Amino acid sequence: MDIKLIISKLDKYIKAEKGVGIAEYLGISTSAVSNWKARNSLNVKLILTKCESWLNPDWLLTGEGPMLKGDQKETTYNMVNEPEPTFGL
C-alpha cells in the first residue's frame, strides 16, 4: 500500500470538498502529515474518526475499492496504475 498516494488522494479530496488541507481538517500539524509520508505509515484511527461519515475504511486500509462510502458519486480507485482523480472539479 502506497501511503503517500493515499495521503495525496485524501488531501485532494478534502481540499476540493471541504476547502482545507488534510492537516487542518484532521486537526494536526503539517509536519505530522510529513512524518506519515516519511515513515510510510498513518494514523488510521484518527483518519477514520474524523472521516467516518464519508471515507471507506477498506480503501484506507488496502488502497482498493471506492474511496467514498455509500452512494456518493466517485470512481473506484485502485492504487495501482490509475489516473489522478478529479473529485468533481
Phi and psi in degrees as GROMACS dihedral restraints (atoms count N, CA, C in turn):
[ dihedral_restraints ]
;  ai    aj    ak    al  type     phi  dphi    fc
    3     4     5     6     1   -93.4    20    10
    4     5     6     7     1    98.2    20    10
    6     7     8     9     1   -61.1    20    10
    7     8     9    10     1   -40.7    20    10
    9    10    11    12     1   -60.5    20    10
   10    11    12    13     1   -40.0    20    10
   12    13    14    15     1   -68.7    20    10
   13    14    15    16     1   -41.2    20    10
   15    16    17    18     1   -62.3    20    10
   16    17    18    19     1   -46.4    20    10
   18    19    20    21     1   -61.7    20    10
   19    20    21    22     1   -42.6    20    10
   21    22    23    24     1   -61.6    20    10
   22    23    24    25     1   -45.1    20    10
   24    25    26    27     1   -66.9    20    10
   25    26    27    28     1   -40.8    20    10
   27    28    29    30     1   -61.5    20    10
   28    29    30    31     1   -45.1    20    10
   30    31    32    33     1   -61.8    20    10
   31    32    33    34     1   -44.9    20    10
   33    34    35    36     1   -61.9    20    10
   34    35    36    37     1   -43.5    20    10
   36    37    38    39     1   -65.1    20    10
   37    38    39    40     1   -46.8    20    10
   39    40    41    42     1   -63.4    20    10
   40    41    42    43     1   -41.2    20    10
   42    43    44    45     1   -62.6    20    10
   43    44    45    46     1   -42.7    20    10
   45    46    47    48     1   -70.1    20    10
   46    47    48    49     1   -40.0    20    10
   48    49    50    51     1   -92.8    20    10
   49    50    51    52     1   -32.6    20    10
   51    52    53    54     1  -111.3    20    10
   52    53    54    55     1   -15.2    20    10
   54    55    56    57     1    80.2    20    10
   55    56    57    58     1    11.4    20    10
   57    58    59    60     1  -136.1    20    10
   58    59    60    61     1   165.2    20    10
   60    61    62    63     1   -79.5    20    10
   61    62    63    64     1   169.2    20    10
   63    64    65    66     1   -60.4    20    10
   64    65    66    67     1   -41.1    20    10
   66    67    68    69     1   -62.5    20    10
   67    68    69    70     1   -48.9    20    10
   69    70    71    72     1   -63.2    20    10
   70    71    72    73     1   -43.4    20    10
   72    73    74    75     1   -60.0    20    10
   73    74    75    76     1   -40.9    20    10
   75    76    77    78     1   -83.3    20    10
   76    77    78    79     1   -11.2    20    10
   78    79    80    81     1    76.6    20    10
   79    80    81    82     1    34.0    20    10
   81    82    83    84     1  -127.0    20    10
   82    83    84    85     1   170.7    20    10
   84    85    86    87     1   -79.6    20    10
   85    86    87    88     1   157.2    20    10
   87    88    89    90     1   -65.4    20    10
   88    89    90    91     1   -28.7    20    10
   90    91    92    93     1   -67.9    20    10
   91    92    93    94     1   -30.3    20    10
   93    94    95    96     1   -64.3    20    10
   94    95    96    97     1   -41.4    20    10
   96    97    98    99     1   -65.5    20    10
   97    98    99   100     1   -41.4    20    10
   99   100   101   102     1   -61.0    20    10
  100   101   102   103     1   -39.6    20    10
  102   103   104   105     1   -64.0    20    10
  103   104   105   106     1   -39.4    20    10
  105   106   107   108     1   -58.0    20    10
  106   107   108   109     1   -46.2    20    10
  108   109   110   111     1   -62.2    20    10
  109   110   111   112     1   -44.9    20    10
  111   112   113   114     1   -65.3    20    10
  112   113   114   115     1   -35.7    20    10
  114   115   116   117     1   -90.9    20    10
  115   116   117   118     1    -5.0    20    10
  117   118   119   120     1    54.8    20    10
  118   119   120   121     1    44.3    20    10
  120   121   122   123     1  -147.4    20    10
  121   122   123   124     1   164.9    20    10
  123   124   125   126     1  -149.1    20    10
  124   125   126   127     1   166.4    20    10
  126   127   128   129     1   -89.5    20    10
  127   128   129   130     1    88.2    20    10
  129   130   131   132     1   -59.7    20    10
  130   131   132   133     1   -42.3    20    10
  132   133   134   135     1   -61.3    20    10
  133   134   135   136     1   -45.1    20    10
  135   136   137   138     1   -61.7    20    10
  136   137   138   139     1   -48.7    20    10
  138   139   140   141     1   -61.9    20    10
  139   140   141   142     1   -46.3    20    10
  141   142   143   144     1   -65.0    20    10
  142   143   144   145     1   -36.7    20    10
  144   145   146   147     1   -64.2    20    10
  145   146   147   148     1   -45.9    20    10
  147   148   149   150     1   -76.3    20    10
  148   149   150   151     1   -25.4    20    10
  150   151   152   153     1  -117.1    20    10
  151   152   153   154     1    14.3    20    10
  153   154   155   156     1   -59.8    20    10
  154   155   156   157     1   -26.4    20    10
  156   157   158   159     1   -74.0    20    10
  157   158   159   160     1   -20.4    20    10
  159   160   161   162     1  -132.6    20    10
  160   161   162   163     1   -17.4    20    10
  162   163   164   165     1   -92.6    20    10
  163   164   165   166     1   131.2    20    10
  165   166   167   168     1   -77.9    20    10
  166   167   168   169     1   115.3    20    10
  168   169   170   171     1   -62.6    20    10
  169   170   171   172     1   -30.7    20    10
  171   172   173   174     1   -62.7    20    10
  172   173   174   175     1   -41.1    20    10
  174   175   176   177     1   -63.4    20    10
  175   176   177   178     1   -43.6    20    10
  177   178   179   180     1   -62.2    20    10
  178   179   180   181     1   -39.7    20    10
  180   181   182   183     1   -82.4    20    10
  181   182   183   184     1   -30.4    20    10
  183   184   185   186     1  -117.1    20    10
  184   185   186   187     1   -20.8    20    10
  186   187   188   189     1    80.0    20    10
  187   188   189   190     1    10.0    20    10
  189   190   191   192     1  -120.9    20    10
  190   191   192   193     1   155.3    20    10
  192   193   194   195     1    85.2    20    10
  193   194   195   196     1  -172.3    20    10
  195   196   197   198     1   -72.1    20    10
  196   197   198   199     1   141.9    20    10
  198   199   200   201     1   -73.1    20    10
  199   200   201   202     1   -35.8    20    10
  201   202   203   204     1   -98.2    20    10
  202   203   204   205     1   148.0    20    10
  204   205   206   207     1   -77.8    20    10
  205   206   207   208     1   165.1    20    10
  207   208   209   210     1    61.4    20    10
  208   209   210   211     1  -147.9    20    10
  210   211   212   213     1   -97.6    20    10
  211   212   213   214     1    18.3    20    10
  213   214   215   216     1   -66.2    20    10
  214   215   216   217     1   138.7    20    10
  216   217   218   219     1   -69.2    20    10
  217   218   219   220     1   130.6    20    10
  219   220   221   222     1  -177.1    20    10
  220   221   222   223     1   164.4    20    10
  222   223   224   225     1   -88.6    20    10
  223   224   225   226     1   150.1    20    10
  225   226   227   228     1   -72.8    20    10
  226   227   228   229     1   129.5    20    10
  228   229   230   231     1  -109.6    20    10
  229   230   231   232     1   101.8    20    10
  231   232   233   234     1   -88.5    20    10
  232   233   234   235     1   131.4    20    10
  234   235   236   237     1   -72.6    20    10
  235   236   237   238     1    -4.5    20    10
  237   238   239   240     1  -103.9    20    10
  238   239   240   241     1   123.3    20    10
  240   241   242   243     1    49.8    20    10
  241   242   243   244     1    56.2    20    10
  243   244   245   246     1  -117.8    20    10
  244   245   246   247     1   154.5    20    10
  246   247   248   249     1   -73.6    20    10
  247   248   249   250     1   158.2    20    10
  249   250   251   252     1   -67.2    20    10
  250   251   252   253     1   134.8    20    10
  252   253   254   255     1   -74.5    20    10
  253   254   255   256     1   155.4    20    10
  255   256   257   258     1  -106.6    20    10
  256   257   258   259     1   -16.7    20    10
  258   259   260   261     1    49.9    20    10
  259   260   261   262     1    47.6    20    10
  261   262   263   264     1    75.5    20    10
  262   263   264   265     1    14.4    20    10
